[in-house]
């Protein structure tokens, strides 16, 4: 799976969730992060990193 595809789907899931109480999401594509502000004032950062590509063996 491509990292950008995963980030797009994750953004959609976070944004569309009624249970998380998301007030705003700032996406930084260069840093692969989301800064999420919730209705109660909490701020959460989510970072996405590819740690193993499907084409890379385990040894």
Wavefront OBJ file of the C-alpha trace (Angstrom):
o trace
v 0.000 0.000 0.000
v 1.270 3.478 -0.806
v 1.772 5.789 2.179
v -0.148 8.633 0.530
v -3.126 6.360 -0.129
v -3.088 5.269 3.525
v -2.879 8.890 4.736
v -5.829 9.878 2.540
v -7.987 7.063 3.909
v -6.912 7.780 7.498
v -7.792 11.452 7.072
v -11.240 10.466 5.808
v -11.809 8.082 8.725
v -10.794 10.655 11.327
v -12.742 13.450 9.666
v -15.945 11.440 9.261
v -16.002 9.934 12.766
v -18.753 11.362 14.945
v -17.318 9.651 18.023
v -13.959 11.477 18.013
v -15.392 14.998 18.273
v -12.936 16.428 15.748
v -13.168 20.191 15.373
v -10.291 20.634 12.885
v -7.564 18.662 11.125
v -4.390 20.219 9.739
v -2.523 17.921 7.365
v 1.180 18.471 6.661
v 2.059 16.284 3.675
v 5.791 17.084 3.854
v 6.004 15.868 7.455
v 3.344 13.144 7.016
v 1.457 14.419 10.045
v -2.064 15.350 11.071
v -2.670 17.902 13.812
v -6.114 17.143 15.196
v -8.069 19.540 17.385
v -11.032 18.101 19.242
v -14.187 19.790 20.464
v -12.961 19.646 24.080
v -9.767 21.559 23.195
v -7.379 18.608 23.067
v -4.700 18.661 20.367
v -3.325 15.372 19.042
v -0.594 14.828 16.466
v -0.582 11.683 14.334
v 2.535 10.842 12.318
v 2.497 8.300 9.485
v 5.661 6.486 8.433
v 6.240 3.526 6.153
v 8.443 1.130 8.099
v 8.283 -1.851 5.767
v 7.452 -1.856 2.092
v 5.712 -4.905 0.650
v 8.714 -5.391 -1.675
v 11.205 -5.566 1.213
v 11.880 -9.004 2.630
v 12.438 -9.724 6.291
v 15.830 -11.284 5.765
l 1 2 3 4 5 6 7 8 9 10 11 12 13 14 15 16 17 18 19 20 21 22 23 24 25 26 27 28 29 30 31 32 33 34 35 36 37 38 39 40 41 42 43 44 45 46 47 48 49 50 51 52 53 54 55 56 57 58 59
